[in-house]
Amino acid sequence: MGVIDQAKQEVSKAWKLLWAGIGAVLGSPVAVAVAAAFGIAFTCQLIYAPWRFPPLGRLSLAQLGLPSIDFGAAGAIAGEAGSAALRQGAPDAVKDFFAENSDLIPYANAALLALSVAVFIWAARQQMIRYKRRPQAISVYQ
């Protein structure tokens, strides 16, 4: 087996691990609730104060009750990229961008609302698929 074939297999394995992790996080019942909460937050923000973002603070998967997932090499790369972005001042650049372009904030709220609704629909669909496969797995009374 050549080096290229081994690299293809490793990339394929990492890709499958990444999507399995994303599916596990987004397919959980907690993800449905979190997506619904974000949808409500962005909807209320668009109705009552469209010129600013909702105060969501720093949320982590553990705070939201989601399981910690090993995303493999992709997770390590994402962690390194996040650390590099913090070192280079990305949060300040985003704040400066929205301070200069405050007229874009309602559009960003609308886009984040659409993303929240899409995640909610996808996660609820995953729950329905899981329920159809194993009806006893989601029963509250067992």
ZIPE-V917355 format. One record per pair of residues at least 12 apart in sequence whose ideal C-beta (glycine too) atoms are under 7 Angstrom apart, sorted by the first residue. I is the first residue (numbers start at 0). J is the second residue. Records with the same first field share a line. If there is no record, write none. Layout:
I = J ; J
This chain:
13 = 71 ; 72 ; 73
16 = 70 ; 71
17 = 70 ; 71 ; 73
20 = 68 ; 69 ; 70
23 = 66 ; 68
24 = 60 ; 65 ; 68
25 = 118 ; 121 ; 122 ; 125
26 = 122 ; 125 ; 126 ; 129
27 = 65 ; 66
28 = 126
29 = 63 ; 64 ; 65
30 = 65 ; 122
31 = 119 ; 122 ; 123 ; 126
33 = 63
34 = 115 ; 118 ; 119 ; 122
35 = 119
37 = 115
38 = 112 ; 115 ; 116 ; 119
40 = 53 ; 55
41 = 53 ; 108 ; 111 ; 112 ; 115
42 = 112
44 = 108
45 = 105 ; 108 ; 109 ; 112
49 = 105 ; 108
50 = 101 ; 104 ; 105
51 = 104
52 = 104 ; 108
